[in-house]
């Protein structure tokens, strides 16, 4: 991983994701989670203050121990038990049908195999379980999308494997989940990085 990936990148990621625009989106979507919750790519625990009273327990899946350690204060302030699991999204260490809700925010861009990760989320959700997601990805505007494709090979190694040009809605729909609610549009910031896919998906019956 190297010194940059282990020590510098986690701090850059934590600072970048504290901005006003991500906070506003977290405030809208994270409170939709309830029951026993799996958060995939929990990062530095920035979502924790936004969970509602309906959460019984949170399992925080995050492969970077260094990034998770930056959220210690938020974990200590949580109103419910939080279990940290240092594992990848492609192999979630949980039995089938374990969770009432799953939450994934600005995560799918960095997962090496997004299809496998989404299939794993579908596996561990209960039959009535929901995936709540906020992700950035491929823009619908041809000019922006072309720049995303051009810049992605340069951006990915600098941003810890982040891909700016993934078609999020298509990936979710192909994974054994049904997208029930979807909102898309540009947030504040550079257009190549700010086209968001926000919504809720459920297991295919």
C-alpha positions in Angstrom: 0.0 0.0 0.0 2.9 2.4 0.8 3.1 5.4 3.1 0.8 7.5 0.9 -2.0 5.0 0.9 -1.7 4.1 4.5 -1.2 7.5 6.2 -1.8 10.4 3.8 -4.8 9.2 1.8 -7.0 8.4 4.8 -6.6 12.0 6.1 -7.3 13.5 2.7 -10.4 11.3 2.3 -11.6 12.2 5.8 -11.2 15.9 5.1 -12.8 15.8 1.7 -15.9 14.0 2.9 -16.6 16.5 5.7 -17.7 19.1 3.2 -21.1 20.7 3.3 -22.5 18.9 0.1 -21.8 15.4 1.4 -23.3 16.3 4.9 -26.5 17.5 3.3 -26.9 14.2 1.4 -26.1 12.1 4.5 -28.7 14.0 6.4 -31.3 13.0 3.8 -30.5 9.4 3.3 -28.7 7.8 6.2 -31.7 8.3 8.6 -33.7 5.8 6.4 -31.7 2.9 7.8 -33.2 1.0 10.7 -32.8 -2.2 12.7 -29.5 -4.1 12.4 -27.5 -2.1 9.9 -24.5 -2.9 7.8 -22.5 0.0 6.6 -20.2 -0.9 3.6 -17.2 1.3 3.4 -17.7 3.0 6.7 -14.6 5.2 6.3 -14.0 7.5 9.2 -17.5 7.0 10.7 -18.9 10.3 9.1 -22.3 8.7 8.8 -22.7 7.8 12.4 -24.2 11.1 13.7 -27.0 10.9 11.0 -28.4 7.5 12.0 -31.9 7.7 13.5 -33.4 6.2 16.7 -34.5 3.1 14.8 -31.0 1.7 14.6 -30.4 -1.2 17.0 -26.8 -2.0 16.1 -24.3 -1.1 13.3 -21.7 -3.3 11.7 -19.1 -1.0 10.1 -17.3 -2.7 7.3 -14.1 -0.9 6.4 -10.8 -2.4 5.1 -8.7 0.6 6.2 -8.0 0.6 9.9 -6.2 3.9 9.5 -9.2 5.6 8.0 -11.6 4.1 10.6 -9.3 5.3 13.5 -9.9 8.9 12.4 -13.5 8.5 13.5 -12.9 7.4 17.1 -14.8 10.3 18.6 -17.8 9.7 16.4 -17.9 6.0 17.4 -17.7 6.8 21.1 -20.6 9.2 20.8 -22.9 6.7 19.0 -26.2 6.0 20.6 -26.1 2.3 19.6 -23.4 -0.5 19.6 -20.9 -0.2 16.7 -18.9 -3.3 15.6 -15.9 -2.6 13.4 -15.1 -5.3 10.8 -11.9 -4.8 8.8 -13.0 -6.6 5.7 -13.7 -6.0 2.0 -17.1 -5.6 0.5 -16.5 -8.5 -1.9 -16.5 -11.0 1.0 -18.7 -9.8 3.8 -18.1 -12.0 6.9 -21.8 -12.4 7.8 -24.5 -15.1 7.3 -27.2 -14.8 4.7 -30.1 -12.6 5.6 -28.4 -10.9 8.6 -29.3 -7.2 8.2 -32.4 -5.1 8.0 -30.6 -2.3 6.2 -27.4 -1.7 4.4 -25.8 1.8 3.8 -23.2 2.6 1.2 -22.0 6.2 0.7 -19.2 7.2 -1.7 -17.9 3.6 -1.6 -18.7 1.8 -4.8 -16.2 3.9 -6.7 -13.3 2.3 -4.9 -14.4 -1.3 -4.7 -12.3 -3.5 -7.0 -15.2 -5.7 -8.0 -18.4 -3.7 -7.6 -20.6 -6.5 -8.9 -19.4 -8.9 -6.3 -19.8 -6.4 -3.6 -23.4 -5.7 -4.5 -24.2 -9.4 -4.7 -22.7 -9.8 -1.2 -24.9 -7.0 0.1 -28.0 -8.6 -1.5 -27.0 -11.9 0.1 -26.7 -10.5 3.7 -29.9 -8.4 3.5 -33.1 -9.9 5.0 -36.0 -10.5 2.5 -37.5 -7.1 3.3 -34.1 -5.4 3.8 -33.1 -2.2 2.0 -29.8 -0.8 0.6 -29.6 3.0 1.0 -26.9 4.4 -1.3 -25.3 7.7 -2.2 -22.6 7.3 -4.9 -20.9 9.4 -7.5 -20.4 8.0 -11.0 -20.8 8.3 -14.8 -22.5 11.6 -15.9 -25.2 11.5 -18.6 -23.7 14.5 -20.4 -21.5 13.3 -23.2 -18.9 16.0 -22.7 -18.5 15.3 -19.0 -18.6 11.6 -19.5 -15.8 11.8 -22.0 -13.6 13.8 -19.6 -14.4 11.2 -16.9 -13.1 8.4 -19.2 -10.0 10.5 -20.0 -9.1 11.4 -16.5 -10.0 8.2 -14.7 -6.6 6.4 -15.3 -4.8 9.4 -13.8 -7.3 9.9 -11.0 -7.6 6.4 -9.8 -4.1 5.9 -8.3 -4.1 9.3 -6.6 -7.5 8.7 -5.0 -7.1 5.2 -3.6 -8.7 3.3 -6.5 -11.6 5.7 -6.9 -13.3 5.5 -10.3 -15.2 8.5 -11.5 -17.0 6.8 -14.4 -18.9 3.9 -13.0 -22.6 3.6 -14.0 -24.0 3.1 -10.5 -27.7 2.5 -11.3 -26.8 -0.2 -13.8 -24.4 -2.0 -11.4 -27.0 -2.0 -8.6 -29.8 -3.3 -10.9 -27.6 -6.1 -12.2 -26.7 -7.4 -8.7 -29.9 -9.1 -7.5 -31.3 -5.8 -6.1 -34.2 -3.8 -7.4 -33.8 0.0 -7.4 -37.1 1.3 -5.9 -36.1 5.0 -5.5 -33.5 6.8 -7.5 -32.5 10.5 -7.7 -29.6 11.7 -9.8 -28.0 15.0 -10.4 -24.9 17.1 -10.0 -23.8 18.2 -6.5 -21.4 21.1 -5.8 -17.9 20.5 -7.1 -16.1 19.5 -10.3 -18.6 17.9 -12.7 -16.4 14.9 -13.3 -16.7 14.0 -9.6 -20.1 15.3 -8.6 -22.7 13.4 -10.5 -24.6 11.6 -7.8 -26.8 8.5 -7.7 -28.9 8.5 -4.5 -31.6 6.0 -3.7 -33.0 2.8 -2.1 -32.9 -0.7 -3.5 -34.4 -3.9 -2.1 -33.8 -7.6 -2.7 -35.3 -9.1 -5.9 -38.2 -11.3 -4.9 
